[in-house]
Amino acid sequence: MVEFLKNKKRVAIIGGALAVAIIVGAISISANASMSVNSYIADTGELSSTLELNGTVETDNCKTFYSKVNGTIGTVHVKEGDFVKKGDVIISYDADDLERLTAIAECNAEADLGSYNDMMQAGNRTAGLYGEAKRNIGVLDQQITDTQAAITQLQKDLTKRKAEIAEWGVKLQISFDDYADQPDSEEFKNLHEQLQQNAYDQQYDSEIVRLQEEINNLNIQLAGYKEYKAEMTSQKAATQMNLMTNGEKEKLEAVKTANELSSNDVIEDYKDAAKGIRADFDGVVTSIAVVEGSSVYSGDELAKIESIGDVVVKLNVNKYDIIDIEEGQYASVVIKNKEYSGKVTRIEKKTKDPGQNTGIGVEVKLDEPDSNIILGMEVKAKVRTADAEKALRVPLSALWEDEEGSFVFVAKDGKAVKTAVETGIRNDDMVEIRSGISEGDIVVWNDAAEIADQASIKINK
């Protein structure tokens, strides 16, 4: 027999002196003829297994700040490695230099806008009237076409309805003539009434009346569309000759766009720059790329901040342990003697590239990171890979394995009885038994020697 796990932590014997005395009394064997063994009364309780892994503290949120303006750096308020809070000023521009540059940009913007407005005002009214007429004519053409089509369809429907009623009247008249020699019969009277109704319907049938009303309304509407189109056509002709050419309009628009980009946007950037470069989140300054008094240009890198509010511990897990790791599992990480809780939030779907650390990348996101966090620090994380609230437990020291599977020894009538078991969750101390023994069974083991099946035993106190 081969012991399942050696050099494990041993657990204390559960049960008071009274329970042990009862057990020893029940076994009733000679101390000299029996093997001394440790014991544990199988019980039900919480059990969890954990996996300890090496990792590095990193962030999921990193921001690099770039200058939006040309200017001079006034003050650098932080150093690399400093902790900053959201809203803290990291770098300030030289205030006098910004004020001068802002004034120049504002003057340029006013001059450019005035020139554009002068040239556009003369043509705006004409362009507006022409555009209105052109748009309305297009809409009116479609409305006229749609209305005419609707009238045509309604007229077809009206003709069809009248034909149906007239045809029915012919049929009634034929039947009525057949009963002309029976003027007192019910059929004659009924047909007479229907003929009268049919004659009325040919003029006042509700469907005929409705269709005629719709046709009349649409004709009125069509006349209005045509009249308005004539007005718009006249307006278009009157304004077309005075329109600004497309080339002139494109040139003016291009100038205006260029002015806005070079002046208005720059002014806003200068106003923002006057507030200083501020942290968008709590974090650590990991890079400062400028010094006080230096000149910077739009697009130059200024600083970099890494968030401590979105901290993850990146782990490398080997191919044997990765089968126990799943997203959502709880984890704990100790950073500077403080324990942080977290969860597994990401498992990479490929191994590391050759030359890097072997294994599969796993990320643990911390629940409540704080300013105590040190980014880049190597740490150990414990991932809870399994949990059970009501597990039947015995010490891992009591578990054995052979070619037939896992087993324990159960104390019965002073002997150690080999009992096959099915195991579940385990950790350094305890193992879950899913079948084979019951709660209250006494499992025994010897730390120094193997136990034979049916061997006489004496339980240590």
C-alpha distance (Angstrom), angle and dihedral (degrees) to the residues before:
residue distance angle dihedral
M1 . . .
V2 3.79 . .
E3 3.78 121.7 .
F4 3.87 110.2 -117.9
L5 3.80 96.2 -134.7
K6 3.79 128.6 7.0
N7 3.78 130.8 -159.6
K8 3.79 92.5 25.8
K9 3.81 124.3 150.7
R10 3.78 111.2 -90.4
V11 3.80 121.5 -131.4
A12 3.77 128.7 -137.1
I13 3.79 118.3 -101.3
I14 3.80 110.8 -100.7
G15 3.71 116.4 -137.1
G16 3.78 135.3 57.9
A17 3.76 129.7 -97.4
L18 3.79 90.1 -93.1
A19 3.83 92.7 58.4
V20 3.80 92.0 48.5
A21 3.78 91.5 48.6
I22 3.82 90.5 53.0
I23 3.82 91.0 48.9
V24 3.80 93.6 47.8
G25 3.77 91.2 46.9
A26 3.79 91.4 50.9
I27 3.80 92.8 51.6
S28 3.83 92.8 51.0
I29 3.80 100.1 -174.6
S30 3.78 133.1 141.5
A31 3.78 114.9 -92.9
N32 3.79 91.1 -138.8
A33 3.85 93.3 54.5
S34 3.83 97.7 42.5
M35 3.80 133.6 74.9
S36 3.78 115.0 -118.1
V37 3.79 110.6 -122.9
N38 3.80 140.5 178.2
S39 3.78 117.6 -121.8
Y40 3.79 142.4 -159.0
I41 3.78 129.9 -171.8
A42 3.82 106.2 -130.8
D43 3.79 107.5 -118.1
T44 3.80 140.1 175.8
G45 3.79 122.3 -114.3
E46 3.79 147.3 110.0
L47 3.78 119.1 -40.5
S48 3.76 132.0 175.8
S49 3.78 136.5 173.0
T50 3.78 125.0 -145.2
L51 3.78 136.7 -165.6
E52 3.81 119.1 -146.4
L53 3.81 113.9 -146.1
N54 3.78 138.0 173.6
G55 3.77 118.6 -119.7
T56 3.79 148.7 156.0
V57 3.81 127.8 -115.4
E58 3.80 110.1 -121.7
T59 3.79 138.9 153.4
D60 3.78 133.6 -113.9
N61 3.81 91.9 -152.6
C62 3.79 121.6 59.8
K63 3.80 126.5 160.5
T64 3.78 129.8 -167.2
F65 3.81 115.0 -158.3
Y66 3.82 119.5 -143.1
S67 3.78 128.7 -170.9
K68 3.80 114.4 -104.6
V69 3.82 93.6 -167.7
N70 3.77 142.8 43.2
G71 3.77 108.0 -109.6
T72 3.78 150.7 108.4
I73 3.81 125.9 -74.4
G74 3.79 111.1 -120.0
T75 3.80 107.5 -178.9
V76 3.80 134.6 0.4
H77 3.82 103.0 -152.3
V78 3.82 99.8 -172.5
K79 3.77 142.6 40.4
E80 3.76 130.2 -136.9
G81 3.81 109.2 -79.8
D82 3.83 94.7 27.7
F83 3.79 119.6 134.8
V84 3.81 114.9 -125.8
K85 3.77 133.1 -173.8
K86 3.78 126.6 -136.0
G87 3.81 108.6 -77.9
D88 3.82 96.2 21.8
V89 3.81 114.3 138.4
I90 3.79 111.1 -116.1
I91 3.81 101.7 174.8
S92 3.83 131.9 10.3
Y93 3.78 126.8 -158.9
D94 3.81 121.7 -134.4
A95 3.84 103.0 -84.3
D96 3.84 97.1 -149.1
D97 3.78 91.8 49.8
L98 3.80 91.8 49.6
E99 3.81 92.0 49.0
R100 3.80 91.4 52.9
L101 3.77 94.2 47.1
T102 3.81 92.0 46.5
A103 3.81 92.5 52.5
I104 3.81 91.4 51.3
A105 3.80 91.9 49.4
E106 3.83 92.3 48.7
C107 3.83 92.3 51.7
N108 3.78 91.5 49.5
A109 3.79 91.1 48.7
E110 3.83 93.1 51.3
A111 3.79 92.9 48.7
D112 3.78 93.8 48.2
L113 3.78 93.7 46.4
G114 3.82 92.6 48.6
S115 3.78 91.5 53.0
Y116 3.78 91.7 48.7
N117 3.80 93.1 48.4
D118 3.82 93.1 50.1
M119 3.77 91.8 54.2
M120 3.77 95.5 43.0
Q121 3.81 101.0 45.5
A122 3.82 93.7 69.1
G123 3.78 92.3 55.0
N124 3.78 101.2 34.7
R125 3.80 96.3 81.9
T126 3.79 93.8 46.8
A127 3.79 92.2 44.2
G128 3.78 90.8 48.8
L129 3.81 93.5 52.4
Y130 3.78 92.5 44.3
G131 3.80 92.5 47.6
E132 3.80 91.3 48.4
A133 3.81 92.0 51.5
K134 3.79 93.6 45.3
R135 3.78 93.8 49.0
N136 3.80 93.4 44.8
I137 3.78 93.9 48.2
G138 3.78 90.5 54.9
V139 3.79 91.2 49.2
L140 3.81 92.2 44.7
D141 3.81 92.5 50.4
Q142 3.78 89.7 55.3
Q143 3.81 92.3 44.5
I144 3.82 91.2 50.2
T145 3.81 91.5 48.6
D146 3.80 92.4 47.4
T147 3.82 92.7 46.0
Q148 3.80 93.8 48.8
A149 3.80 90.0 49.3
A150 3.79 90.2 49.9
I151 3.83 91.9 49.9
T152 3.81 91.3 49.3
Q153 3.78 91.3 51.2
L154 3.80 92.5 46.9
Q155 3.79 90.9 50.1
K156 3.80 89.5 52.6
D157 3.78 89.6 49.7
L158 3.82 90.8 48.4
T159 3.80 92.8 49.8
K160 3.77 91.1 48.0
R161 3.79 92.4 49.8
K162 3.78 93.3 49.0
A163 3.81 90.4 48.7
E164 3.79 91.3 51.5
I165 3.81 92.2 52.3
A166 3.81 92.7 44.5
E167 3.80 91.9 49.1
W168 3.77 89.6 50.8
G169 3.82 89.2 50.4
V170 3.83 90.8 54.1
K171 3.78 90.6 52.2
L172 3.81 90.7 48.7
Q173 3.81 91.5 49.6
I174 3.80 92.0 52.7
S175 3.78 91.3 50.8
F176 3.80 91.0 45.1
D177 3.81 91.2 53.3
D178 3.80 89.4 52.9
Y179 3.81 89.1 60.2
A180 3.81 96.2 42.6
D181 3.81 90.6 109.9
Q182 3.81 90.0 54.2
P183 3.78 102.9 57.3
D184 3.79 92.7 157.2
S185 3.80 96.1 53.0
E186 3.79 122.5 107.7
E187 3.80 90.2 -125.7
F188 3.78 91.1 56.5
K189 3.81 92.4 49.2
N190 3.83 92.6 45.6
L191 3.80 92.8 49.6
H192 3.77 90.4 47.4
E193 3.81 90.8 54.8
Q194 3.79 91.7 47.3
L195 3.80 91.3 50.9
Q196 3.77 90.4 52.4
Q197 3.82 90.5 49.0
N198 3.79 90.7 47.5
A199 3.80 91.5 52.3
Y200 3.80 88.3 51.9
D201 3.81 92.7 46.2
Q202 3.79 91.7 53.5
Q203 3.78 86.8 66.5
Y204 3.79 106.9 23.6
D205 3.83 107.4 25.3
S206 3.83 107.2 145.6
E207 3.81 92.5 -125.7
I208 3.82 91.5 49.1
V209 3.78 90.8 48.4
R210 3.82 92.0 47.5
L211 3.80 93.7 48.6
Q212 3.80 92.2 46.8
E213 3.80 91.2 50.0
E214 3.80 91.7 49.8
I215 3.81 90.7 49.1
N216 3.82 90.9 50.1
N217 3.82 91.9 48.1
L218 3.79 92.5 48.2
N219 3.80 91.3 48.7
I220 3.80 89.6 53.9
Q221 3.81 89.7 47.5
L222 3.81 91.3 47.6
A223 3.79 91.2 52.4
G224 3.80 89.7 52.2
Y225 3.83 91.9 50.5
K226 3.81 91.2 50.4
E227 3.78 92.7 48.3
Y228 3.82 92.0 49.1
K229 3.81 90.7 46.8
A230 3.80 90.1 54.6
E231 3.80 89.3 52.4
M232 3.83 92.4 48.9
T233 3.80 91.6 46.3
S234 3.79 89.8 55.4
Q235 3.82 91.2 47.6
K236 3.80 92.2 50.0
A237 3.80 92.5 50.8
A238 3.80 92.1 48.5
T239 3.81 95.0 52.5
Q240 3.80 102.4 35.0
M241 3.80 95.9 81.3
N242 3.81 91.8 54.0
L243 3.77 96.2 49.5
M244 3.79 121.3 122.4
T245 3.81 109.9 -111.8
N246 3.79 120.4 -107.2
G247 3.78 90.6 -114.4
E248 3.80 91.5 54.1
K249 3.78 92.5 47.3
E250 3.81 93.0 47.6
K251 3.77 90.8 49.5
L252 3.80 92.9 50.6
E253 3.79 92.7 45.9
A254 3.80 91.2 48.9
V255 3.78 90.8 50.9
K256 3.78 91.3 48.1
T257 3.80 92.5 49.3
A258 3.79 91.8 48.0
N259 3.80 90.7 49.6
E260 3.78 92.6 49.8
L261 3.79 91.7 50.2
S262 3.79 94.3 46.0
S263 3.79 98.3 39.4
N264 3.80 118.0 17.3
D265 3.79 95.9 40.5
V266 3.79 91.0 44.7
I267 3.80 90.5 52.4
E268 3.80 90.9 53.9
D269 3.78 90.2 47.8
Y270 3.79 90.7 52.2
K271 3.80 90.8 49.8
D272 3.79 90.0 51.3
A273 3.79 91.0 46.1
A274 3.81 90.0 55.0
K275 3.83 87.7 64.3
G276 3.79 89.7 58.5
I277 3.78 130.7 -126.3
R278 3.80 104.8 -59.9
A279 3.78 132.8 -169.2
D280 3.81 113.5 -104.1
F281 3.80 91.8 -155.8
D282 3.79 143.4 4.3
G283 3.77 107.8 -74.2
V284 3.79 152.1 116.3
V285 3.80 124.8 -76.8
T286 3.79 104.4 -124.0
S287 3.80 99.6 171.7
I288 3.83 139.1 24.2
A289 3.82 112.6 -171.9
V290 3.85 101.2 179.6
V291 3.80 140.3 53.9
E292 3.78 131.0 -144.6
G293 3.81 113.5 -80.9
S294 3.79 94.9 19.2
S295 3.79 121.4 131.6
V296 3.78 117.7 -120.8
Y297 3.77 133.0 -170.5
S298 3.76 132.1 -149.2
G299 3.80 108.2 -75.0
D300 3.80 97.0 25.1
E301 3.81 115.3 135.3
L302 3.80 114.0 -112.0
A303 3.82 109.4 173.3
K304 3.77 145.5 -27.2
I305 3.83 129.0 -133.5
E306 3.78 128.4 -170.0
S307 3.79 117.8 -156.4
I308 3.79 123.5 -120.0
G309 3.79 90.4 -166.2
D310 3.80 93.4 71.8
V311 3.77 100.4 41.9
V312 3.78 121.1 163.8
V313 3.77 131.3 -178.8
K314 3.80 109.7 -138.3
L315 3.78 112.7 -148.2
N316 3.79 134.7 -171.2
V317 3.81 111.3 -140.4
N318 3.80 122.8 -170.0
K319 3.79 124.1 -129.3
Y320 3.81 92.3 -100.7
D321 3.81 97.3 52.6
I322 3.81 97.3 38.4
I323 3.83 90.9 76.5
D324 3.82 88.4 68.2
I325 3.83 95.5 48.9
E326 3.82 120.9 92.8
E327 3.79 134.0 166.9
G328 3.80 112.4 -95.9
Q329 3.82 96.2 34.5
Y330 3.80 116.0 137.6
A331 3.78 119.5 -113.0
S332 3.79 139.8 179.8
V333 3.80 129.1 -149.4
V334 3.80 128.7 -170.4
I335 3.80 114.9 -144.5
K336 3.82 118.3 175.5
N337 3.83 91.1 -14.9
K338 3.80 91.9 -53.2
E339 3.77 121.4 113.9
Y340 3.80 119.6 -136.5
S341 3.78 126.2 -168.7
G342 3.77 124.4 -139.4
K343 3.78 147.3 146.8
V344 3.78 136.3 -114.6
T345 3.81 103.1 -103.8
R346 3.79 103.8 167.3
I347 3.78 139.3 28.2
E348 3.78 115.2 -172.4
K349 3.79 116.3 -127.0
K350 3.81 95.6 -139.1
T351 3.77 138.7 45.9
K352 3.78 122.6 -107.7
D353 3.78 118.2 -79.0
P354 3.83 117.0 -98.8
G355 3.79 111.3 -80.6
Q356 3.81 93.9 32.1
N357 3.79 127.9 90.6
T358 3.76 109.4 -62.4
G359 3.77 121.2 -119.1
I360 3.79 138.0 54.5
G361 3.79 122.5 -56.4
V362 3.81 116.6 -116.8
E363 3.82 125.9 -179.4
V364 3.79 126.2 -151.4
K365 3.82 114.1 -165.6
L366 3.80 113.7 -149.9
D367 3.82 116.3 -128.5
E368 3.81 99.7 -146.4
P369 3.81 112.9 13.2
D370 3.80 117.6 178.5
S371 3.79 142.2 -178.9
N372 3.81 89.8 -74.0
I373 3.82 88.2 75.4
I374 3.81 117.5 108.7
L375 3.79 111.7 -158.1
G376 3.79 115.7 -137.8
M377 3.80 92.9 24.1
E378 3.81 117.8 140.7
V379 3.79 111.0 -125.6
K380 3.77 142.6 164.9
A381 3.78 120.5 -114.2
K382 3.77 128.8 -163.3
V383 3.79 114.6 -149.0
R384 3.79 116.4 -162.4
T385 3.79 101.0 -136.6
A386 3.82 98.9 179.2
D387 3.83 139.5 14.4
A388 3.77 135.6 -171.0
E389 3.80 125.8 179.2
K390 3.81 96.2 -164.4
A391 3.79 108.8 30.4
L392 3.80 124.3 155.6
R393 3.81 100.2 -124.1
V394 3.79 138.5 -161.7
P395 3.81 130.3 165.2
L396 3.79 115.3 -83.1
S397 3.84 85.9 -129.4
A398 3.79 88.8 67.8
L399 3.82 94.3 56.1
W400 3.82 120.5 97.2
E401 3.78 135.1 177.0
D402 3.80 135.8 -155.8
E403 3.79 135.5 162.8
E404 3.82 89.9 -70.2
G405 3.78 94.9 53.9
S406 3.82 139.4 -102.9
F407 3.81 123.0 -15.8
V408 3.81 143.8 163.3
F409 3.80 133.6 -158.1
V410 3.80 115.8 -112.3
A411 3.82 120.8 -159.7
K412 3.82 109.9 -122.0
D413 3.84 124.6 163.5
G414 3.80 92.7 -21.4
K415 3.77 95.6 -48.7
A416 3.81 136.5 101.4
V417 3.80 108.2 -119.8
K418 3.81 116.6 -160.9
T419 3.82 107.0 -129.1
A420 3.81 125.5 -173.7
V421 3.80 114.1 -132.6
E422 3.78 140.6 -176.6
T423 3.81 112.9 -131.7
G424 3.78 133.4 -152.6
I425 3.81 132.7 169.4
R426 3.79 116.9 13.3
N427 3.76 139.1 176.4
D428 3.81 135.5 177.5
D429 3.81 92.5 -67.2
M430 3.79 112.4 21.8
V431 3.79 140.6 34.7
E432 3.81 131.1 -157.2
I433 3.82 116.4 -121.3
R434 3.80 110.7 -153.2
S435 3.82 97.5 179.1
G436 3.79 140.9 -2.7
I437 3.81 101.5 61.1
S438 3.79 136.6 41.4
E439 3.78 136.2 -133.5
G440 3.81 109.2 -78.7
D441 3.81 95.4 30.8
I442 3.80 112.7 132.0
V443 3.80 113.3 -127.4
V444 3.81 117.8 -164.7
W445 3.79 136.8 -166.1
N446 3.78 141.2 166.8
D447 3.79 120.2 -133.1
A448 3.80 94.7 -153.3
A449 3.80 106.4 35.8
E450 3.77 142.2 30.2
I451 3.79 119.7 -102.6
A452 3.77 121.0 -133.7
D453 3.77 122.2 -140.3
Q454 3.85 110.7 -93.2
A455 3.84 90.6 10.1
S456 3.82 116.1 156.3
I457 3.77 110.1 -109.7
K458 3.78 140.9 -169.9
I459 3.82 116.2 -154.3
N460 3.78 114.8 -131.6
K461 3.77 116.1 -124.5
